[in-house]
Amino acid sequence: MRASPPRATAATRATPRASSPLSLFRRREGGDRILIVGLGNPGPEYERTRHNVGFAVASELAQRWDLPKPKQKFNGVISEGRIAPGGPRVALLQPRTYMNESGTSAGPARGSLKVPLDRVVVVHDEIDLPFGEIQPRLGGGLAGHNGLKSLKSGFGDAEFWRVRVGVGRPDSTDPEIVSAYVLGRFSEPKAEVEGLVAAAAEETERLVERIASES
């Protein structure tokens, strides 16, 4: 049966937690910037795979927000700007490590930019959501996702925002089959995949605006 069109779940209405005086101090120290990390693997062989949907969403956001050409930094590529004139300031990072080492890129980036953890948004593939479902969430488990595990290590905590982009899961729990599935290209029509990426970018933008409004 064909997956339903991209949609955001009720979890997208989650409200960012109230800030403590300490977190407000750290926010002023780091300015009002929000760090967005799109996860994926480098190299042409991984392009358009399910595991690289975070890269695809990051590229869509860079184009949507008309960000400047990214610079090579923090073992990745990063671009900084605003999502619109007068809008929230963002730093958009795509680690160029492999997925399992994403934290070695994003951790130093967050530290250098002095971004509070609750102003970090990670966009990643999620096999526990059906294709087309998009679910922002603050913190939570890592669900066996190696990129998230590395980020927890790099950040020192897992209480960062995620935009979980549903790619579905295979009809097997065999680790090798699951790995081949996420590293494989989408089987859905190109238009549906493009729609998923666009919807995830829109949901990420809404989350960024909501986080910024809480400053």
N, C-alpha and C positions, 0 to 999 in steps of 0.2 A: 504494500500500500504506500502511495506517495506521501512523503512527509508534508506536514502543514507548512504554510508560509512562515517566514521568520516572525517571531513575536517575542515580546518581553513578558515575563511572568509577574505575578503579584509581588515577588521579592524585589522588583525594581522600585517599589514604593518605599523601601526601607529608608529610614532617616539617619543621617550620620550622627554619631554620638556627640553629646555635649562635650565641649573641651574643658579640660582642667586648666587652672592658672599656669601650671608648668608647660602644658602643651601650647598654650597661647604665647608664652615667652619664646618657645622654640619656633613657633610659626612666625613671629616678628623677626626672629634671628634669620630665618630662611626666606623671608619675604612671603609673598602670596602665591608662589609657584606651586603647581601640581605636577608631579612626575608620573608620566604614563609609560608603561613598559609593555611592548608587544612581544610575545614570545614566539620563537620559531627556531629553525636550524638554518645555518648559512649554506649557500651553495645552490646551484641551479637544479640539482637532483631533488631538492626538497621543495622547490617552488610549487605552489598550488596543491600541496598536500594538506590533509586535515590538521596535522600537527603545527602547520605554519599559518593557521588562520589568524593568529595574533599579529604576525608580520603584515598580513594582508589588510587587517583593520588599521594598523598603524600607518600604513602607506595611504589608505583612504583618508584618514584623519589629516595627515600632512598636506594632502592635496586640498581637502575641504577647507582647512584653516589657512591655506596659502603660507605655510611655514617656509623659512629659508632653507637652502640646501643644507643637508645634514653634515656635521663634522665627524670625523673619526676620533672617538674618545671613549674612555672607559671600556675598552675591548668591545666596542659597538659603534653604532652611528647614532648621533643625537642632534635634534633640532629644537631650538627654543623660539618662542614667540607668544602670540596671543591667539585665542580661538576666533576673535573678531575684534575690531577696533574698540578699545576700552574694555574688552572682555578679560576673562581669567588668563593669567600667564601660565604657560605650560612648557614642560620639557618632555619631548617625545623620544624615547630610547628604544632601539632595537639591538639587543645584545648580539654580537657576532661570535660569541662562544657557541658551543653546541648547547642544546636545550638543558642538558644535565648540569651545565656550569653557568646558567644564567645569573645566579647570585654573585658570581665573581665580577660581573659587569654592573648589574643594577645596584649592588651593595655600595661599591665605591662611588657610583654616580649619586646615589641618595646622600651619602656622607659629604661629598664635595659640594653638592648643591644645598645641603642643610634642609632637606625636605622632611617634615614630620611624617611618621609612618602612616597616619590616617589621611595623608594627602598623596599617597601612592596608589595608583590604579594599574592593575596588571590585567592584560587582555590575553586570554588563553583558550585553547580548545578544551571541550569537556565531553567525554564519552558517556557520562552519566545523565546527560540531557539529550533528548531526541534532536535530530537535525532540525534547525530552524528556531529552537528555543534559546532565549538569551536571558541570563539571570545575573544581575549584579549582586554582590554579597560582600559584607565586611567580615574579614577573618573566616574562621571555620577550619575544617579539616583539609587535608592535602589530597585525599582520594587517590593516592598512589601516583600522582602527577610529579614526575621528576623535576620539571621546571619549577614548580611551586616549592618542592622540597629544597632545591638549591636557593631559591629566593628567601625562604625562611632562614636558612643558614647565613646568607649574605646580609639580611636585614637584622637578624638576631631575634625575630619574632614573626608570627604569621598574621598579625592583626593589620593587614593591608587590604585595600579594596580589590576585588576581582570582578571582571566582566567575563562570565563563563559563557562561552559560545558553543552551543550544542552541535555536535557533529555525529551523534548517534554512536552505537557500539555494535560490534559484530555479534553473531549468534554463537559466541563461544567465550569462555573465561580463560582459555589457554593463553598464557602470557605471550607466546610467540605469535599467535594469531592476532591478539590485540595490538601488539607492537606493529605488525605488518599492516594492520588496518589504519592506525593513526599515521603511519609513515607513507600510506598510500594516498593517491589522488582521489578527490571526491568522485563518486559515481553519479551524483545528482546532475541534472542539466546545468550548463554553465550559467544560465540566467538565474537559476535558483541559488547557486553559490554566490553570485554577485549580489543577489538580494540579501543573503545572509550577512555578507560582509558590510553592506551598506546599513543594514538594520543594527548590526553590532556597533558600527561607528556612531550612529545616531544615539544609541543607548549610552555609549561611552561619553558622548558630548553632554547628554542630559545629566549624567552622574558628575562630570566635571563642574558643570554649572551649579549643581546642588551643593557640592562640596565647597565651592567658592562662596556661595551665598551664606554659608555657616561661619565664614571668617569674621 
